[in-house]
Amino acid sequence: MGGGSQSPTSDPVSLLILGAGWTSTFLLPLLDASNIRHAATTRTGHDNTIPFTFDPSSDSIDPYRTLPSASTILITFPLKGHGQSKRILELYRKVHGAKNDWVQLGSTGIWKGESWMDLNSPYDTENDRAVAEDELRSFDGCVLNLAGLYGGERQPKSWVPRVATSKAQVKAKNVVHLIHGVDVARAVIATHRAFEASREKVVGKRYMLTDVHVYDWWDLIQTWGKEAREKAKAMGIEESGLEYEKWVGELMVEEGIRALPRDVDTLGRRLDGRAFWEVMGSWPEMGRVR
């Protein structure tokens, strides 16, 4: 440790999760099953986590003293703009030394094109989150940009009444990309292990994380019509007028669509999520959304 280092108060771990939210409901059990020593933080310290809040305006190392030393640190909350990634990394290292690696969870929303997008495609480098992610990468961190998250109580079929309650809104829906929480957890562990065994796969890298499917919203809405009406009723939305199956059928006739799903090459931005899984030699386990 450098001259300004302070002794941590917790036993070392292999992986430290900064911000144990929804993703951790899948990650923590898998870490236990994989015998990976870990710790996690929340704002309040509930459920045997460590209370921790990142204050981007503070230079104090005090919050970092209660954190354990870790081989890999996973940041699940968004960092934004210039300086935040550098600050959290440097403050942590003042206490715990520099022998650690960093992973940031981000969003695939930074890719804005209207065609097939992959890791070589341009992304919005002025996006506040992308700026912070690139800063972390400059410190040899790895960024996992996640598609739409689902699993457990978070089910895409319950999103339908939130995104479309009219035929016009259904017509406007194109594609959606998803990733199950189990596969996010598997990806985090694969990244952690790569830092230990094959660093060239992850150091300074950015990956988009999907389940390698491209979903047609019309296909999903037609399939989930009944469940969507039930969800709408639970939300206090009058469900009797939500004629999802009829709307999709009429739109198919009007637009000359012979069958669902539609040809994804006609539907705007599509994400090619193969790269991460190919590099890691492991592919999504959860299959397509149902």
C-alpha positions as a printed Julia matrix, in Angstrom:
290×3 Matrix{Float64}:
   0.0     0.0     0.0
   1.03    3.58   -0.6
   2.09    6.0     2.12
  -1.46    7.33    2.52
  -3.05    3.92    2.97
  -5.25    3.14    5.95
  -5.81   -0.36    7.32
  -9.22   -1.8     6.38
 -11.43   -3.17    9.12
 -12.87   -6.21    7.27
 -11.37   -9.51    6.15
 -10.33   -9.62    2.48
 -12.76  -11.01   -0.11
 -12.48  -12.08   -3.73
 -15.37   -9.95   -4.96
 -16.92   -6.81   -3.47
 -20.31   -5.62   -4.75
 -20.83   -1.89   -4.41
 -24.6    -1.55   -4.46
 -26.39   -4.85   -3.78
 -29.69   -4.33   -5.61
 -31.78   -6.45   -7.96
 -28.79   -8.02   -9.74
 -27.47   -9.3    -6.4
 -30.54  -11.47   -5.86
 -29.03  -13.65   -8.58
 -25.35  -12.93   -8.02
 -25.09  -13.63   -4.28
 -26.49  -17.2    -4.45
 -24.2   -18.0    -7.38
 -21.17  -16.64   -5.52
 -22.08  -18.86   -2.58
 -22.5   -21.89   -4.84
 -19.17  -21.12   -6.51
 -17.35  -20.76   -3.15
 -16.25  -17.23   -4.03
 -15.71  -15.16   -0.9
 -17.66  -11.94   -1.24
 -19.13   -8.91    0.49
 -21.76   -6.39   -0.57
 -22.84   -2.88    0.28
 -26.17   -1.07    0.45
 -27.01    2.46    1.52
 -28.51    1.27    4.81
 -26.57   -1.93    5.5
 -29.67   -4.11    5.47
 -29.55   -7.91    5.13
 -26.0    -8.24    6.47
 -24.53   -5.82    3.94
 -22.06   -3.03    4.64
 -23.52    0.5     4.74
 -21.86    2.56    2.02
 -22.83    5.53   -0.14
 -20.59    6.95   -2.82
 -20.47   10.74   -2.62
 -18.86   12.03   -5.83
 -18.21   15.41   -4.22
 -16.26   14.03   -1.22
 -12.54   13.35   -0.93
 -12.9    11.59    2.42
 -11.54    8.07    2.71
 -13.61    7.35    5.83
 -16.42    5.47    4.02
 -13.83    3.19    2.42
 -12.25    2.1     5.71
 -15.19   -0.18    6.53
 -14.99   -1.89    3.14
 -12.95   -5.07    2.74
  -9.98   -5.42    0.45
 -11.11   -7.25   -2.67
  -9.55   -8.71   -5.8
 -12.47   -7.49   -7.92
 -14.85   -4.62   -7.2
 -18.21   -4.58   -9.0
 -20.01   -1.22   -9.27
 -23.71   -1.72   -9.94
 -24.88    1.9    -9.65
 -24.3     4.43  -12.42
 -21.29    6.71  -12.37
 -21.61    9.8   -14.51
 -19.31   12.18  -16.33
 -15.62   12.89  -15.88
 -13.97   12.23  -12.54
 -16.36    9.92  -10.69
 -14.74    6.65  -11.76
 -11.31    8.03  -10.97
 -12.46    9.29   -7.55
 -14.06    6.07   -6.32
 -11.11    4.03   -7.53
  -8.47    6.3    -6.01
 -10.23    6.67   -2.66
 -10.66    2.91   -2.37
  -7.02    2.36   -3.26
  -5.82    4.85   -0.66
  -7.18    2.42    1.92
  -6.74   -0.93    0.21
  -3.82   -0.52   -2.18
  -3.79   -0.8    -5.95
  -3.95   -4.56   -6.38
  -7.59   -4.78   -7.44
  -9.68   -4.85  -10.62
 -12.94   -3.06  -11.4
 -16.15   -3.93  -13.22
 -18.94   -1.44  -13.99
 -22.48   -2.43  -15.0
 -23.88   -0.14  -17.67
 -26.64   -0.03  -20.27
 -26.8    -0.95  -23.95
 -28.71    2.32  -24.41
 -25.46    4.05  -25.39
 -25.65    2.39  -28.84
 -27.99    4.57  -30.89
 -27.73    3.24  -34.45
 -30.57    1.95  -36.61
 -28.85   -1.19  -37.88
 -26.9    -4.11  -36.47
 -24.66   -2.91  -33.63
 -21.7    -4.77  -32.15
 -18.6    -3.93  -30.14
 -17.04   -2.2   -33.14
 -20.05    0.06  -33.67
 -19.92    3.69  -32.58
 -21.67    4.57  -29.34
 -22.63    7.87  -27.71
 -19.29    8.89  -26.25
 -20.86   12.05  -24.79
 -23.4    10.1   -22.74
 -22.66   10.8   -19.05
 -22.56    7.12  -18.17
 -20.43    6.22  -21.18
 -17.95    8.97  -20.21
 -17.57    7.51  -16.72
 -17.33    3.97  -18.11
 -14.58    4.97  -20.51
 -12.75    6.58  -17.6
 -12.94    3.31  -15.66
 -11.66    1.45  -18.71
  -8.67    3.81  -18.81
  -7.77    2.38  -15.39
  -7.92   -1.16  -16.88
 -11.51   -1.73  -15.72
 -14.14   -3.7   -17.62
 -17.65   -2.49  -18.5
 -20.63   -4.79  -19.03
 -23.42   -2.93  -20.81
 -26.65   -4.76  -20.01
 -29.73   -5.2   -22.15
 -33.18   -5.12  -20.51
 -32.99   -6.97  -17.2
 -35.54   -9.59  -16.26
 -35.99  -12.53  -13.9
 -37.74  -13.27  -10.64
 -40.54  -10.76  -10.11
 -39.28   -8.59  -12.99
 -41.06  -10.08  -16.0
 -41.25   -8.41  -19.44
 -44.87   -9.45  -19.94
 -45.78   -7.07  -17.11
 -44.15   -4.21  -19.05
 -46.69   -4.34  -21.89
 -49.32   -2.02  -20.31
 -46.52    0.39  -19.44
 -45.25    0.68  -23.02
 -48.48    0.34  -25.03
 -52.16    0.93  -24.25
 -53.32    1.76  -27.79
 -53.0     0.37  -31.28
 -50.86    3.35  -32.31
 -48.44    2.66  -29.47
 -48.24   -1.02  -30.4
 -47.53   -0.04  -34.02
 -44.59    2.08  -32.89
 -42.9    -0.75  -31.0
 -40.02   -2.43  -32.79
 -37.44   -4.62  -31.02
 -36.33   -5.23  -27.46
 -33.18   -6.91  -26.12
 -33.08   -8.76  -22.82
 -30.77  -10.55  -20.39
 -31.83  -12.72  -17.44
 -30.44  -11.98  -13.99
 -28.93  -15.46  -13.79
 -26.87  -14.82  -16.91
 -25.81  -11.4   -15.63
 -24.52  -13.13  -12.5
 -22.7   -15.72  -14.58
 -21.14  -12.93  -16.66
 -19.9   -11.08  -13.57
 -18.26  -14.23  -12.23
 -16.73  -14.99  -15.64
 -15.28  -11.47  -15.73
 -13.91  -11.82  -12.19
 -12.24  -15.11  -13.09
 -10.84  -13.67  -16.32
  -9.11  -10.91  -14.35
  -7.36  -13.69  -12.43
  -6.55  -16.05  -15.29
  -6.72  -14.32  -18.69
  -6.61  -10.57  -18.18
  -6.37   -9.71  -21.86
 -10.04  -10.71  -22.2
 -11.27   -8.03  -19.83
  -8.72   -5.28  -19.13
  -9.99   -2.05  -20.65
 -12.82   -3.85  -22.43
 -16.45   -2.92  -23.02
 -19.0    -5.66  -23.76
 -22.7    -5.6   -24.54
 -24.54   -8.28  -22.6
 -27.67   -9.81  -24.14
 -29.23  -13.26  -24.26
 -28.29  -13.28  -28.0
 -31.94  -12.91  -29.05
 -33.62   -9.98  -30.78
 -37.29   -9.85  -29.79
 -40.09   -8.4   -31.89
 -42.43   -6.41  -29.63
 -45.44   -7.28  -31.81
 -44.71  -10.97  -31.34
 -44.37  -10.58  -27.57
 -47.46   -8.39  -27.23
 -49.58  -10.84  -29.24
 -48.3   -13.72  -27.1
 -48.79  -11.96  -23.76
 -52.1   -10.22  -24.39
 -54.04  -12.01  -21.65
 -51.28  -11.59  -19.02
 -50.85   -7.95  -20.02
 -54.53   -7.23  -19.39
 -54.3    -8.87  -15.98
 -51.28   -6.7   -15.17
 -53.11   -3.6   -16.41
 -56.03   -4.37  -14.1
 -53.65   -4.72  -11.15
 -52.19   -1.32  -12.1
 -55.61    0.3   -12.09
 -55.83    0.55  -15.89
 -59.15   -0.37  -17.53
 -58.23   -3.63  -19.21
 -61.36   -4.26  -21.27
 -60.2    -1.91  -24.04
 -56.75   -3.43  -24.36
 -57.3    -5.54  -27.48
 -53.67   -6.48  -27.93
 -54.19   -9.6   -30.04
 -56.67   -7.79  -32.33
 -54.42   -4.75  -32.7
 -51.42   -6.86  -33.66
 -53.5    -8.89  -36.13
 -54.86   -5.76  -37.78
 -51.39   -4.25  -37.98
 -50.09   -7.41  -39.65
 -52.73   -7.08  -42.36
 -52.21   -3.35  -42.75
 -48.41   -3.65  -42.95
 -48.31   -6.82  -45.07
 -46.7    -8.95  -42.35
 -47.38  -12.61  -43.13
 -46.19  -14.06  -39.82
 -44.59  -13.18  -36.52
 -41.94  -12.46  -35.52
 -41.27   -9.8   -38.13
 -37.97   -9.74  -40.01
 -35.7    -8.04  -37.47
 -33.62   -6.5   -40.25
 -36.54   -4.14  -40.88
 -36.93   -3.04  -37.24
 -34.13   -0.58  -36.54
 -31.38   -1.08  -33.96
 -30.37   -4.7   -33.36
 -27.67   -5.76  -30.92
 -25.15   -8.47  -31.73
 -24.41   -9.76  -28.23
 -22.21  -12.71  -29.17
 -18.78  -11.24  -28.4
 -18.73  -11.53  -24.6
 -19.98  -15.11  -24.59
 -17.61  -16.16  -27.36
 -14.6   -14.66  -25.55
 -15.57  -16.33  -22.27
 -16.37  -19.66  -23.89
 -19.73  -19.81  -22.14
 -23.17  -18.93  -23.47
 -26.45  -17.8   -21.86
 -28.19  -20.55  -19.92
 -31.67  -19.11  -19.55
 -32.72  -19.25  -23.19
 -35.29  -16.92  -24.72
 -37.87  -15.06  -22.66
 -41.18  -16.83  -22.21
